Amino acid sequence: MRPSRSGVWLAGVMVGAGSLLPVPLAALPEAPVENIRAVALPEAGLENIGAEPAADLENIGAEPAGAGEPAGPTVPAELTVPAGPTAGADTPVTLADDAWHYSQWRDGRHDTFYTEWWYFNLHDPRAGIDAIFSYFASNPDDIGGLGMVQMVAVAYTADGTVRAIDRYPVGEFDAGEASADVRIGDNRAWREADGTYRVAGKSLDGRLEWELEYAGDGAPWFAADRMLVGPTGAERKAWEAMSWLVQMPRARVGGTVRVDGREYVVRGSGYHDHNWGEWIPTDATWNWAQFSGPRVAIEVGDFIGKPVGVVALDLDGTRTVFLPDQYSLVHTRWGWDRVNRLFFPTESLLTADNGALRLEVTLRALKTEPLRGDLPAPLRDLIIYEQTARFEGRVWEWVSAEGVGGASADGSEGAGEWRVRSPVRGMGFKEWTGKK
């Protein structure tokens, strides 16, 4: 958490990423549609987004939509309640942490809602391809015949976007508990003895096929450990919780991806995270984003309309984690999805500040692919907007009169000034989930 994916935070969390979530047929409460933090409403003017926009997606500005379209999302005031349990950058990560976790949660109470996925992405400007892959399972005991196993893949190229949302019988899913090793039909992602990951698969329609190797370049870390992701207040359910592991904040990716018969030889960068837990799908919608460059890596996870979330900044090998009262995410431009009749963000401003470091980044979506999860009535469906995005901004460092670091920007420890520590510029990925 696809996500705070608060622990999101689901990449792919919330994390994490590209996954479609099932629920059993049951009359469950429906949460109001909200967006986090202070968000400007869309304007009437329409224009295409990105270099090759889909015909049914449009970009709009910051005033109310025109006649015949719903008003933009309403939002609560700034949320500053503590995020809850976050494992944090210092928690040791073992091989088993990126493995299958169902046995640790299985208790006969909420097993129907158990969900887990492994998310990978890649960016290769030289080859001209971006892609995401998500190996997904929910309700693995197939309680009530409502188990779901999916292989999700999206490839963005100059020729357009190709996606696959392939559902498999529950019996075609298998995963190990010692280290990362998940199999869905003939699709597989696993860790080799030398620490590299192999990620391979093929869509059922044959349009997408991939065989890739991921070599981590950066320390893994826990973004969340059983973080509460359900409704707040009277509707709160203490069992709705999610964990999020960022296994590869950045990675070197090699191999091949075939799209409609064309082979792309990949020598690029990538990312891998992993989410698991128990929650009602419509109770946990998220914002998620990820960027990695030579000096800077960023992970963003935030649950929409809830006081949980996390932003992580890795600068020159040192990770700083910002909690909800230290960051804000403001969506400044919106697009209109004609098919699903939903607004989705196309430009966002991320700021984070802990008194020693400040992050200011604008995220501009370039290509957007809506992935719809068809949930049984009376629940609304989930739509995950998978996006490639341009990240532009800076990392600032507070420099006191006595030197660098150890001072507060509020002046309580002496005079000083903010100085640019590093630019943030390049391509990344983001997600936003809506309910239809």
C-alpha positions in Angstrom: 0.0 0.0 0.0 -0.2 -0.2 -3.1 0.7 2.0 0.0 1.6 5.6 4.8 0.5 2.5 2.4 1.2 3.9 6.7 2.9 1.2 6.5 2.0 1.6 3.1 2.8 2.5 1.9 1.6 0.1 -0.1 4.7 0.8 -4.4 3.6 -0.7 -5.0 2.5 0.4 -0.5 0.2 0.6 0.0 1.9 0.8 -0.7 2.7 -0.9 -3.1 1.1 -1.3 -6.1 -1.0 -2.3 -9.0 -3.1 -4.8 -7.1 -6.8 -5.4 -7.2 -8.5 -6.4 -4.0 -11.4 -8.9 -3.5 -13.9 -9.0 -0.7 -16.7 -11.5 0.2 -20.3 -10.8 -0.5 -21.4 -8.9 2.6 -23.1 -5.7 3.6 -20.2 -3.7 4.8 -20.1 0.0 5.7 -19.0 2.4 3.0 -16.6 5.1 4.0 -17.0 8.6 2.6 -14.9 9.6 -0.4 -12.1 11.9 0.8 -8.7 13.0 -0.2 -5.9 13.9 2.2 -4.7 17.2 3.2 -5.7 20.5 1.6 -6.5 19.9 -2.1 -7.5 22.4 -4.7 -10.7 21.6 -6.7 -10.6 20.9 -10.4 -11.4 23.6 -13.0 -13.5 23.4 -16.1 -10.9 23.5 -18.8 -9.8 20.2 -20.2 -6.6 19.2 -21.9 -4.8 15.9 -22.5 -2.2 14.7 -20.1 1.2 13.3 -20.9 2.8 12.7 -24.3 0.4 9.9 -25.3 -2.8 10.3 -23.2 -5.5 7.7 -23.3 -8.6 8.9 -25.0 -10.7 8.6 -21.9 -8.4 10.5 -19.5 -8.2 14.3 -19.4 -6.2 16.8 -17.4 -7.8 19.7 -15.7 -6.8 22.6 -13.5 -7.8 23.9 -10.1 -11.4 25.1 -10.2 -14.8 23.3 -10.1 -15.6 20.9 -12.9 -18.0 22.0 -15.6 -21.7 21.1 -15.8 -22.5 17.5 -15.9 -19.4 16.4 -14.0 -19.2 15.8 -10.2 -17.4 18.3 -8.1 -13.8 17.4 -7.1 -13.1 15.6 -3.9 -13.7 17.3 -0.6 -10.9 17.1 1.9 -10.5 17.4 5.7 -8.2 19.9 7.4 -4.5 19.1 7.8 -4.1 15.8 9.7 -1.6 15.8 12.5 -2.5 12.8 14.6 0.4 10.4 15.1 0.8 7.7 12.5 0.8 4.7 14.8 3.3 1.8 14.6 6.0 2.3 12.0 8.8 -0.2 12.1 11.3 2.4 10.9 14.6 2.6 9.2 16.5 0.9 12.0 14.5 -2.3 12.3 16.6 -5.3 11.0 15.3 -6.9 7.9 15.6 -10.7 7.5 15.2 -12.9 4.4 11.9 -14.2 5.8 10.5 -10.6 5.9 10.1 -10.7 2.1 8.5 -14.1 2.2 4.9 -15.3 2.6 3.3 -14.1 5.9 -0.1 -15.8 6.0 0.7 -18.2 8.7 1.5 -15.3 11.1 -1.9 -13.8 10.6 -4.2 -16.8 10.1 -6.4 -17.1 13.1 -9.9 -18.0 11.7 -11.3 -14.6 12.4 -10.5 -12.3 9.4 -8.7 -14.7 7.1 -11.1 -13.9 4.3 -9.6 -10.4 4.1 -5.9 -11.5 4.2 -4.1 -9.9 1.3 -0.4 -9.9 0.2 1.5 -8.8 -2.8 5.0 -8.3 -4.2 5.5 -5.3 -6.4 8.3 -4.5 -8.8 8.9 -1.6 -11.3 11.6 -0.6 -13.8 12.6 2.5 -15.7 14.9 2.4 -18.7 14.9 5.7 -20.8 17.5 4.2 -23.1 15.3 1.3 -24.1 12.2 3.5 -23.9 10.2 1.5 -21.4 8.7 1.7 -17.9 6.9 -1.2 -16.4 5.3 -2.5 -13.2 4.6 -6.1 -12.1 2.5 -7.2 -9.1 2.2 -10.8 -7.8 -1.0 -10.8 -5.7 -3.0 -13.1 -3.5 -6.1 -12.6 -1.2 -8.1 -15.0 0.9 -5.6 -17.8 0.1 -7.8 -20.4 1.8 -10.5 -19.6 -0.7 -13.1 -19.1 2.0 -16.5 -19.0 0.5 -15.0 -19.5 -2.9 -14.0 -15.8 -2.9 -10.2 -16.3 -3.0 -8.3 -14.2 -5.6 -4.9 -14.7 -7.2 -3.8 -12.2 -9.8 -0.8 -11.4 -12.0 -0.8 -7.7 -12.8 1.6 -6.1 -15.3 1.7 -2.7 -17.1 4.2 -1.6 -19.7 4.5 2.0 -20.8 6.3 2.6 -24.2 6.4 5.2 -26.9 3.9 3.1 -28.8 1.3 3.2 -26.0 0.5 1.3 -22.8 -0.2 -2.4 -22.6 -1.6 -4.0 -19.4 -2.7 -7.4 -18.1 -4.8 -8.2 -15.1 -4.8 -11.9 -15.2 -6.8 -13.9 -12.6 -5.7 -17.5 -11.7 -7.3 -20.3 -9.6 -6.2 -20.1 -6.0 -4.5 -23.5 -6.4 -2.0 -22.0 -8.9 -0.5 -19.8 -6.2 2.4 -20.8 -4.1 4.9 -18.9 -1.9 7.7 -19.8 0.4 8.1 -18.7 4.0 11.9 -18.7 4.2 12.7 -16.0 1.6 11.0 -14.3 -1.3 9.7 -17.0 -3.7 6.2 -16.6 -5.1 4.6 -18.4 -8.0 1.4 -17.7 -9.9 0.9 -20.2 -12.7 4.0 -19.9 -14.8 4.8 -16.5 -13.3 7.5 -16.4 -10.6 9.5 -13.9 -8.5 12.3 -15.3 -6.3 15.5 -14.4 -4.4 18.7 -16.1 -5.6 21.4 -17.2 -3.1 23.5 -14.2 -4.1 20.7 -11.8 -3.1 19.6 -10.9 -6.6 15.9 -11.3 -7.5 14.6 -13.0 -10.6 11.2 -11.7 -11.9 9.6 -13.6 -14.8 6.2 -14.1 -16.3 3.9 -13.8 -19.3 0.4 -12.4 -19.6 -2.4 -14.8 -20.6 -3.0 -13.0 -23.8 0.7 -13.2 -24.8 1.1 -9.4 -25.2 3.5 -9.1 -22.3 6.4 -11.2 -21.3 9.3 -10.5 -19.0 12.5 -12.0 -17.7 14.4 -9.7 -15.4 17.0 -9.6 -12.7 17.0 -7.1 -9.8 20.1 -6.3 -7.8 19.4 -4.1 -4.8 21.3 -0.9 -4.4 20.3 0.4 -1.0 19.4 -1.0 2.4 15.9 -2.5 2.8 13.7 -1.0 5.5 10.3 -1.5 7.2 7.9 1.3 6.5 5.1 -0.2 8.7 4.4 -3.1 10.9 0.7 -3.9 11.4 -0.2 -0.3 11.0 -4.0 0.4 11.5 -5.5 1.3 8.1 -9.2 1.1 8.7 -11.7 3.8 9.5 -11.2 6.2 12.4 -13.6 7.0 15.2 -16.6 4.9 15.9 -16.2 2.8 12.8 -12.6 1.8 13.7 -11.8 -1.9 13.4 -8.7 -2.8 15.4 -8.0 -5.8 13.2 -7.6 -3.8 9.9 -3.8 -3.6 9.7 -1.1 -3.6 7.0 2.7 -4.2 7.0 4.9 -2.7 4.3 8.5 -3.7 3.5 10.6 -1.6 1.1 13.0 -4.4 0.1 14.7 -2.5 -2.7 14.5 1.3 -2.4 16.6 1.3 -5.6 17.8 -1.5 -7.8 19.8 -2.2 -11.0 17.5 -4.0 -13.4 18.6 -6.1 -16.4 16.9 -8.5 -18.8 14.2 -8.4 -21.4 10.6 -7.3 -21.7 8.5 -8.2 -24.7 5.5 -6.0 -25.6 3.3 -7.1 -28.5 6.3 -9.0 -29.9 8.8 -6.3 -29.7 11.7 -7.0 -27.4 13.2 -4.4 -25.1 16.6 -5.1 -23.7 16.6 -3.5 -20.2 19.5 -2.0 -18.4 17.8 0.4 -16.1 16.8 1.2 -12.6 14.0 -0.3 -10.5 12.3 -0.8 -7.1 10.7 -3.6 -5.1 8.3 -3.5 -2.1 6.0 -5.9 -0.4 2.7 -5.5 1.4 0.6 -7.8 3.5 -2.2 -7.8 6.2 -5.9 -7.8 6.7 -8.3 -5.0 5.8 -11.6 -4.4 3.9 -10.5 -3.1 0.5 -12.7 0.0 0.5 -11.5 0.9 4.0 -7.9 1.5 2.8 -7.3 3.7 -0.2 -3.9 5.3 -0.6 -1.5 7.7 -2.2 1.9 6.1 -3.0 5.0 7.3 -4.8 8.5 6.2 -5.4 11.7 7.8 -6.8 15.3 6.8 -6.9 18.3 8.6 -8.2 22.1 8.4 -7.7 22.0 10.3 -4.4 18.3 10.5 -3.5 15.6 7.9 -3.0 12.0 8.8 -1.9 9.1 6.6 -0.8 5.7 8.1 -0.1 2.8 6.2 1.5 -0.4 7.8 2.8 -3.9 6.6 3.4 -6.5 8.9 2.0 -8.6 10.7 4.6 -6.8 9.0 7.5 -4.1 10.3 9.9 -1.6 7.6 9.0 1.3 7.9 6.6 5.1 8.0 6.1 7.6 9.7 3.8 11.1 8.4 3.6 14.1 10.2 2.2 17.4 8.4 1.6 20.1 11.0 1.0 23.6 9.8 0.3 22.9 6.5 2.1 21.3 8.0 5.2 17.5 7.5 5.6 15.2 10.0 7.2 11.6 9.1 8.0 9.0 11.8 8.2 5.7 11.1 10.1 2.3 12.7 9.3 2.9 15.9 11.3 6.1 16.5 9.4 4.9 16.3 5.8 2.0 17.3 3.6 0.9 16.1 0.2 -1.3 18.5 -1.8 -2.8 17.5 -5.1 -2.7 20.7 -7.3 -4.1 19.4 -10.6 -6.6 16.7 -11.4 -7.5 14.6 -14.4 -11.0 13.3 -15.4 -11.5 9.6 -16.1 -14.5 9.5 -18.5 -14.9 5.7 -18.2 -14.9 5.4 -14.4 -16.2 9.0 -13.9 -13.6 9.8 -11.3 -11.1 12.6 -10.7 -7.5 11.5 -10.2 -4.4 13.7 -9.4 -2.0 14.6 -12.2 0.2 17.0 -10.2 1.0 16.9 -6.5 3.3 18.9 -4.2 5.1 17.0 -1.5 6.8 18.8 1.4 8.5 17.3 4.4 10.4 19.1 7.2 11.9 17.8 10.5 13.8 20.9 11.3 17.1 19.5 10.0 16.1 18.4 6.5 13.4 19.8 4.2 12.1 18.1 1.1 10.1 20.0 -1.6 9.1 18.0 -4.7 6.5 18.4 -7.4 5.2 15.1 -8.9 3.7 15.4 -12.4 2.0 12.4 -13.8 3.0 11.6 -17.4 1.2 8.3 -18.3 -1.8 7.0 -16.4 -3.4 3.5 -16.5 -6.6 2.9 -14.4 -6.8 -0.6 -13.0 -10.3 -1.4 -11.8 -11.0 -4.0 -9.2 -14.5 -5.3 -9.6 -15.8 -5.9 -6.1 -19.1 -7.6 -5.3 -22.2 -5.5 -4.5 -22.9 -3.5 -2.3 -19.3 -2.4 -2.2 -18.0 0.2 -4.6 -15.2 -0.8 -6.9 -11.6 0.2 -6.4 -9.7 2.0 -9.2 -5.9 2.1 -8.8 -4.4 4.8 -11.1 -1.0 3.5 -12.0 1.2 6.5 -13.1 4.7 7.3 -14.4 5.7 10.6 -13.0 8.3 13.4 -13.3 9.8 14.3 -9.9 11.3 17.8 -9.6 12.5 19.6 -6.5 15.2 19.9 -3.9 16.5 18.6 -0.5 17.4 21.4 1.9 19.6 21.2 5.0 19.5 23.5 8.0 22.9 25.0 8.6 23.4 26.7 12.0 25.7 29.6 12.6 28.1 27.0 14.2 28.0 24.5 11.4 25.9 21.9 9.6 23.3 19.9 11.5 22.2 19.7 15.0 20.1 22.8 14.9 16.4 23.6 14.6 15.0 25.8 11.9 12.7 27.5 14.4 15.8 29.4 15.8 15.6 27.7 19.2 19.2 26.6 18.9 20.7 29.7 17.3 20.6 31.5 14.0 21.1 29.7 10.7 19.8 29.2 7.2 18.5 26.6 4.8 20.9 25.5 2.1 20.3 23.2 -0.9 21.8 19.8 -0.2 20.7 18.0 -3.4 18.4 18.5 -6.4 15.6 15.9 -7.0 15.1 15.4 -10.7 14.0 12.4 -12.7 11.4 9.8 -13.4 9.5 7.7 -10.9 6.1 6.1 -10.2 3.0 6.9 -8.2 -0.4 5.6 -7.4 -3.7 7.0 -6.3 -6.8 4.9 -5.5 -10.4 5.9 -5.8 -13.8 4.2 -5.2 -16.5 4.0 -7.9 
